């Protein structure tokens, strides 16, 4: 599978453009601030209907416009599909697959999978737990409609329950109903995350050994708030045990919205003890591992999006990464300067939201 074309209107600093891509390595060249990252972000958005950089639709719209529109043409051998996505400043969304409107955004899961690496991804190590939970939700949601559906419902009931806890007069029956709804989805979400992370950890460990010259051992560890393997009733018991504290803090204190995971290097927590170079290599290892995991789960390689990654690596790690990039994976790279001569790429020049092909 590969992305043949993308049409863009009113997205970030792009007014209107269309570009055809190579099924191999596509290199976006240009000075800083011209739209290279915005183009990568548009490709990612087509895969899941969300941006890895912001949750606000209005921030994605060109300053002079009222809406954005994206259309991608996909090829799977003889099979062709289109994905269309649009968003307006008033919050309205329109999403289609092959011209048919989607009832739920989760329906797009699995059609176009992507793995996106950008310099800001250090937040996965250095940031708070919410950043790592969002990472898991985005990545698992790409390949599992059921997971995305469960997370969407869990968040809806969580908002309602927290609002009820903050109210002066609480409806105890409604509180119990909402608690039971959370318990219905909490176990499957946490179990799915843990299973995904265990598989990702095995693959990331192998990638990390290569990138670190066999000097470091990487592990990913899921941190539960309610424990693994619990029945629905046991999960309800955990909510009941925290009820007094909930009344005090006026918030739901247990469940997958409180879970986290850790990067462990040679037995130590990377967030506390790792250098920036180690943190960057660990995140890159995880991203490369995602490619193999998505391939195993879907039988297709995802698209790989690399935002200015080569400027952040030393020469040895640049060469190791270049060796990994093959024609098996359609790759999109942004860079302020050309890659080494041995890299076989299709180059594009980007200047102020305008794209020139094959310079």
C-alpha positions, 0 to 999 in steps of 0.5 A: 500500500502507498499514498499516490497523491494528496490534495490540500486546501486551506491547511496550515500555510497551504492554500491549495495544492496537489502532489504525486508521491513515489512509492519509495522515499520522498524527501521534502527539502526547504528552509525552516518554516516553509511547510515541510512539517505541515505536509507530513502532518496532513498525511498523518491526519488522513490516517486517523483524523487527528493531529499529533501536534494539536487537538484544536481543529481551528489551528489546522486551518489556514489563517485566511480560510474558514475550513480545510480539506484533505484528499488522499488517493491510496493504492494497494496493487489493483485496489484504489481507495480515497480518503477525504477529511475536512474541518471548519472553524465552527467545529464541524467535520466531514470525513469520507471513504470512497465518497461515502460519509463516515458515521464515526471517525473510528471507521477510518482505522486500518485503511491508511496506517502511519508512523510519525517521528518528529523532534518533539517526540521527546515528550514521550520520555520527558513529558507527563503521563497524558502524552504517553497515553495519547500516543498509545491511543493514537497508535492502537486506534489506527489498527483497532476500531474496537479499541478506538470505539472503547476509548471514545466511550470511556472518555465520554462517560469519564467526562460525565462522571467527573462533571457529576463529582464536581456538582453540588448535588449528586445523583447517586444512582446516575453516579453508579450507572456511570461507574458501571459504564467506566468499568465496562470499558476500563479493563479491555482498554488497559489490557489492550494497551499492555498487550500492545506495549509488550509486543512493541517492547520486544521489537523496540529492544531489537531496534535499539540494540542496533542503533546503540551499537549493542550498548543499551537494552531498552524495555517498555513497562506498562504502569497500571492504576487498577492492576491487570487481569481484573474482572468487571466486579473487581474493577468496580470494587477499585472505584468503590475503594476510591470513592471517599478520595473522589469526593475530596478531589471531585475527580475519578482517580482510578482507571486507564485515564491514570495509567502510564508507561516507562522507558527503561534503559539498562534497568534505569528509568530513562526519564530520570537518568537518560541523556537527551541522545539516549532519549531520542534514540529510544523514541526512534527505536519505538517508532521503527518497532511500530512499523514491524508491529503494524505490519504483523497486525495488518499484513501491510507496512505503514507509511513512515513520516520522519520530520527533520530526524537526520539533523538530530542524529550522529553520522553512525546512527544516520547511516544505520537509519538509512540502511533500514529505509527500503522500498518496502516502506513508503517514507516521507522525510523533511530536511533542510539539506539533502541526504547522503548521496547513497540515499535513493530519494524522490526530492520535492522543494517546499517554499511558503506552502508551494511544492515543486516536484523532482527538483 
